[in-house]
Amino acid sequence: MTKRPRPLKSAFAKAVHDTPSIAECYQRGLQALGSDSDKVSPKNSRHCQGSVSLDACLQAAFPNDNHWDYALGYAGKAYFVEVHPAIPREVKTVLKKLEWLKGWLRKEAPKLENLKADSAFHWIASGNVGTLSTSREYRQAAQAGVAPKSKLQLP
């Protein structure tokens, strides 16, 4: 008797499965975030629809690129999380990663891009937020929609 694969339950899982470069990297809940999962706080954990470690999964396909860390599905929407030091000299790096992610979504993952939440991109500080909200670097990140924060609160 052949075992039938379990059907994909969420639009996020389907979008990941339909993206060749990450199709095998889907994990339940926030498992792909590993120890960084404590940086994401869902209001209702039953709305978590899976996650992908983009950085780990895309390393072989894009070895020289600066990848965004994670994608996660929550309540029918896709969110993208970068856990990175939130200090002034790292703003350029995070903005470069964001541009890479946006291009990758357009070219490689259009189904995932279509699930983006209104506020889809998030920079979570790996330590304390060390960029002052009055600094030029903080304003650059805020203008790009990724002002660093200590935790992502999902609605």
QUIUR-V778177 format. One record per residue. N is the residue number from 1. RES is the residue in one letter. SS is DSSP state (A for helix, B for strand, O for the rest). PSI is psi in radians with two decimals (* if undefined). OMEGA is omega in degrees with one decimal (NA if undefined). Layout:
N | RES | SS | PSI | OMEGA
N | RES | SS | PSI | OMEGA
//
This chain:
1 | M | O | 2.23 | -179.8
2 | T | O | 2.36 | 179.5
3 | K | O | 2.20 | 178.0
4 | R | O | 2.43 | 177.0
5 | P | O | 2.53 | 177.9
6 | R | O | 2.35 | -179.3
7 | P | O | 2.55 | 177.5
8 | L | O | 2.28 | -171.7
9 | K | O | -0.55 | -174.4
10 | S | O | 2.76 | 175.9
11 | A | A | -0.60 | 178.2
12 | F | A | -0.85 | 179.7
13 | A | A | -0.72 | 178.7
14 | K | A | -0.74 | -179.8
15 | A | A | -0.71 | 177.3
16 | V | A | -0.82 | 179.9
17 | H | A | -0.58 | -179.2
18 | D | O | 0.09 | 177.8
19 | T | O | 1.77 | -171.5
20 | P | O | -0.70 | -174.4
21 | S | O | -0.23 | 178.5
22 | I | O | 0.13 | -173.6
23 | A | O | -0.56 | -177.0
24 | E | O | 0.09 | -171.4
25 | C | O | 0.02 | 179.5
26 | Y | O | 2.39 | 173.9
27 | Q | B | 2.65 | 179.5
28 | R | O | 2.63 | 175.4
29 | G | O | -2.39 | 179.8
30 | L | O | 0.36 | -175.2
31 | Q | A | -0.62 | -177.7
32 | A | A | -0.34 | -179.8
33 | L | A | -0.25 | 179.0
34 | G | A | -2.25 | -178.2
35 | S | A | -0.26 | 176.8
36 | D | A | -0.09 | -178.6
37 | S | A | -0.40 | 177.7
38 | D | A | -0.14 | 178.2
39 | K | A | -0.09 | 179.7
40 | V | B | 2.23 | -177.6
41 | S | B | 1.71 | 178.1
42 | P | B | 2.43 | 177.0
43 | K | O | -0.66 | 179.2
44 | N | O | 1.87 | -175.5
45 | S | A | -0.36 | 177.6
46 | R | A | -0.24 | 179.2
47 | H | A | -0.08 | 176.4
48 | C | B | 2.20 | -174.7
49 | Q | B | 0.27 | 175.9
50 | G | B | 2.98 | -177.8
51 | S | B | 2.84 | 179.1
52 | V | B | 2.35 | 170.4
53 | S | B | 1.63 | -177.4
54 | L | A | -0.76 | -177.6
55 | D | A | -0.87 | -179.5
56 | A | A | -0.72 | -174.3
57 | C | A | -0.58 | -174.7
58 | L | A | -0.02 | -177.3
59 | Q | O | -0.76 | -178.5
60 | A | O | -0.72 | -177.3
61 | A | O | -0.58 | -177.2
62 | F | O | 1.19 | -171.8
63 | P | O | -0.44 | -176.3
64 | N | O | 0.06 | -176.5
65 | D | O | 2.71 | 176.9
66 | N | O | 1.73 | -173.1
67 | H | O | 2.63 | 168.8
68 | W | O | 2.68 | -172.8
69 | D | O | -0.99 | -167.9
70 | Y | B | 2.66 | 166.6
71 | A | B | 2.47 | 175.7
72 | L | B | 2.60 | 178.3
73 | G | B | 2.33 | 179.7
74 | Y | B | 2.14 | 176.5
75 | A | O | 0.74 | 175.5
76 | G | O | 0.06 | -178.9
77 | K | B | 2.76 | 176.9
78 | A | B | 2.38 | 176.9
79 | Y | B | 2.61 | -177.3
80 | F | B | 2.16 | -170.6
81 | V | B | 2.27 | 173.8
82 | E | B | 2.08 | 175.9
83 | V | B | 2.00 | -169.5
84 | H | B | 2.62 | 176.2
85 | P | B | 2.33 | -178.0
86 | A | B | 1.23 | 177.6
87 | I | O | 2.71 | -172.6
88 | P | A | -0.75 | -175.6
89 | R | A | -0.21 | -179.7
90 | E | A | -0.09 | -178.6
91 | V | A | -0.80 | 179.8
92 | K | A | -0.70 | 179.7
93 | T | A | -0.81 | -179.3
94 | V | A | -0.70 | 178.8
95 | L | A | -0.62 | 175.9
96 | K | A | -0.73 | 177.5
97 | K | A | -0.68 | 179.3
98 | L | A | -0.78 | 178.2
99 | E | A | -0.71 | 177.0
100 | W | A | -0.81 | -178.9
101 | L | A | -0.82 | -179.6
102 | K | A | -0.72 | 177.2
103 | G | A | -0.74 | 178.5
104 | W | A | -0.74 | 178.5
105 | L | A | -0.79 | -179.7
106 | R | A | -0.81 | -173.2
107 | K | A | -0.74 | -169.1
108 | E | A | -0.41 | -171.2
109 | A | O | 0.98 | -176.8
110 | P | A | -0.56 | 178.9
111 | K | A | -0.64 | 176.3
112 | L | A | -0.70 | 177.9
113 | E | A | -0.65 | 179.8
114 | N | O | -0.31 | 179.5
115 | L | O | -0.01 | -175.9
116 | K | B | 2.36 | 172.3
117 | A | B | 2.85 | 177.8
118 | D | B | -0.74 | 175.8
119 | S | B | 1.46 | -168.1
120 | A | B | -0.44 | -171.2
121 | F | B | 2.27 | -174.8
122 | H | B | 2.29 | 173.8
123 | W | B | 2.00 | 179.5
124 | I | B | 2.23 | -178.9
125 | A | B | 2.31 | 176.9
126 | S | B | -0.36 | 174.9
127 | G | B | -2.38 | 175.5
128 | N | B | 2.66 | 174.1
129 | V | B | 1.90 | -176.1
130 | G | O | 0.24 | 177.7
131 | T | O | 2.06 | -178.9
132 | L | O | 2.45 | -178.3
133 | S | O | -0.24 | 178.2
134 | T | O | -0.06 | -176.9
135 | S | O | 2.73 | 177.2
136 | R | A | -0.70 | -178.6
137 | E | A | -0.74 | 178.7
138 | Y | A | -0.76 | 179.3
139 | R | A | -0.67 | 177.4
140 | Q | A | -0.81 | 179.4
141 | A | A | -0.74 | -179.9
142 | A | A | -0.72 | 178.4
143 | Q | A | -0.54 | 177.9
144 | A | O | -0.08 | 178.0
145 | G | O | 0.27 | -178.0
146 | V | O | 0.78 | 175.8
147 | A | O | 2.31 | -176.5
148 | P | O | 2.52 | 176.9
149 | K | B | 2.91 | -176.0
150 | S | O | -0.38 | -176.6
151 | K | O | 2.59 | 174.7
152 | L | B | 2.06 | 175.4
153 | Q | B | 2.01 | 178.3
154 | L | B | 2.40 | -175.4
155 | P | O | * | NA
//
